[in-house]
Amino acid sequence: MTREDYAVELASVRDGRPGIRVVVYDHAFTDDGAWFRFSFVWPDPETGEPRSRAGMQSYRIENGKLAETWISMLAPDTRWTDATAQDRWTSTRRSPQKPT
């Protein structure tokens, strides 16, 4: 998947869920990979009711570039209940970024 293809995929997720936020619970970054455990949270476009979906995503990095990614999603209207969301999920050496 190219960078452009991945950007299109992410845009389609946002288009179908206006107002979506990513809530991150756990994460790790290494030289050759990364993963994070998250929930998507958004208002239903038709009813405004809160919706959510929990998942995990992992990445394989090769030569400093994203080589592969895998995502596993739980059923609609799920959230992780065993952890508290992180205030931020970037390295403390960098400026914090707001979740998207």
C-alpha positions in Angstrom: 0.0 0.0 0.0 1.4 3.4 -0.9 1.3 6.4 1.3 -1.4 7.9 -0.9 -3.5 4.7 -0.7 -3.2 4.7 3.1 -4.3 8.4 3.2 -7.3 7.5 1.1 -8.2 4.7 3.5 -7.9 7.0 6.5 -10.0 9.7 4.8 -12.8 7.1 4.1 -12.9 6.2 7.8 -13.3 9.9 8.7 -15.9 10.5 6.0 -18.1 7.7 7.3 -17.8 8.8 10.9 -17.7 12.6 11.1 -16.3 13.8 14.4 -14.3 10.6 15.0 -11.7 10.6 17.7 -9.0 8.0 18.4 -8.6 7.2 22.1 -5.3 5.4 22.8 -4.8 3.1 25.8 -1.4 1.4 25.3 1.3 1.7 22.8 5.0 0.9 22.0 7.5 2.0 19.4 10.6 0.1 18.5 13.1 0.4 15.6 11.3 -2.3 13.6 7.7 -1.9 14.6 5.0 -0.3 16.6 1.5 -1.1 18.0 -1.3 0.7 19.8 -4.5 -0.3 21.5 -7.3 2.1 20.9 -11.0 2.9 20.6 -12.6 4.9 17.9 -15.3 7.2 19.3 -17.8 9.2 17.2 -21.4 10.5 17.2 -23.7 8.5 14.9 -24.2 10.7 11.8 -28.0 10.1 11.8 -28.9 10.0 15.5 -26.1 11.8 17.2 -25.9 8.9 19.7 -22.3 8.0 20.9 -20.7 5.1 19.0 -17.4 3.3 19.6 -15.3 0.5 18.4 -12.2 -1.0 20.1 -9.2 -2.3 18.2 -5.4 -2.9 18.0 -3.1 -1.9 15.2 0.5 -3.0 14.6 3.1 -1.9 12.2 6.3 -3.4 10.7 9.0 -0.9 9.9 11.7 -1.6 7.5 14.6 0.8 6.7 12.8 3.5 8.6 9.6 3.2 6.6 6.2 1.6 7.2 6.3 -1.8 5.4 3.1 -3.4 6.7 0.3 -2.8 9.0 -2.4 -5.0 10.6 -5.6 -4.0 12.4 -7.9 -6.1 14.4 -11.3 -4.6 15.4 -13.8 -5.7 18.1 -17.5 -5.6 17.5 -19.3 -2.2 17.1 -20.0 -0.3 20.3 -17.1 -1.8 22.2 -14.4 0.0 24.3 -11.5 -1.3 26.4 -12.6 -1.4 30.0 -9.4 -2.6 31.6 -7.3 0.6 31.1 -7.5 4.4 31.2 -6.9 6.4 28.1 -3.5 8.0 27.8 -3.2 11.8 27.8 -1.0 11.5 24.7 0.5 8.7 22.7 3.6 10.2 21.2 7.1 10.0 22.7 7.8 12.3 25.6 10.8 13.6 23.6 8.4 15.1 21.0 5.7 17.7 21.3 2.4 16.0 22.2 0.0 15.6 19.3 -3.8 15.7 19.7 -5.6 12.5 18.8 -7.4 12.6 15.5 
